[in-house]
Amino acid sequence: MSASDPLEQQIDAFAQYLADERRSSARTVETYIRDLRSFRDFVREQGLPLDARELDIVALRGFLGSLFRTNQASTMKKKVSAIRSFFKFLLKRHLIDENPASGLRSPKVAKSLPRFLTVDQAFRVMDAPPKEERRAKPLMVRDQALLETLYGTGVRVGELAGMNLDHCDFSESSVRVLGKGGKERIVPLGKSSVEALQLYLPARRSLLVKAKEGDPDALWLSRNGRRLSVRQVQNVVRRHGTLGAGRNDLHPHAMRHSCATHLLDAGADLRSIQELLGHSSLSTTQRYTHVSVDRLMEVYDSAHPLAKGKTGEG
């Protein structure tokens, strides 16, 4: 694939802008550029001009139409966002005369309620494998602490992977979390999470000592002493989900959802949960109220005497 055509150069300029001026994360840049390159591939395959200055709304809609059969609405919405941002950048830099993406509409995404574990399932995920077996192996001790922290704090998987050792304040039972947009928040650590972390620290030191090129700052270390990646954290959660709850599709986000739902069920107010999770908008946190109402109705239907109608005499 040639990198000399104008469209590829325009995409490269956009990538540079995202990284240097917008200070977007490497992951965000990668996602945007991947979507734009798939758009470029479509343009080339259709024999359309490989230059954003010569593309119109028909070409953009044609690309989205080609995705319709194989992509979910949420995926298509992300691609629309990438295309809109790209053409907005080109217009701002006077690299195009008009923005063909201004009339591009995103597909509607059906709002799905967050998936979560029951309290019993969450404990079984954290307690797999047995405690005696866990203490004998550094990686199992690490996994226990990681799962306790993930469920106990409700942090995002990227926030967890980015934690450093000095982010933990055991005297205050809290951890400093760097969230979206570089926003920092202090999240409390429960007694169980603190104990699991303190058990992990000697295991962490042993992983670091054995490593040739370890990461002394990172809290969560791999067997090679390096910072755990997001993918590695996902694998830990999936493995324990299978072992403890028979769920081979368990994702770190389900642990976050479970934390929020269980707090709400226990009487925590929405504002506190919003601060804990690092949501910029309360409306995002309010999704958990729907989950709890659904669960309340299930409990009512199965337990309340009036749910099945009166059977005694009036």
Secondary structure, 3 states (H helix, E strand, C coil): CCCCCHHHHHHHHHHHHHHHCCCCCHHHHHHHHHHHHHHHHHHHHCCCCCCHHHCCHHHHHHHHHHHCCCCCHHHHHHHHHHHHHHHHHHHHCCCCCCCHHHHCCCCCCCCCCCCCCCHHHHHHHHCCCCHHHHHCCHHHHHHHHHHHHHHHHCCCHHHHHCCEHHHEECCCCEEEEECHHHCEEEEECCHHHHHHHHHHHHHHHHHHHHCCCCCCCECCECCCCCECCHHHHHHHHHHHHHHHHCCCCCCHHHHHHHHHHHHHHCCCCHHHHHHHHCCCCHHHHCHHHHHHHHHHHHHHHHHCHHHHCCCCCC
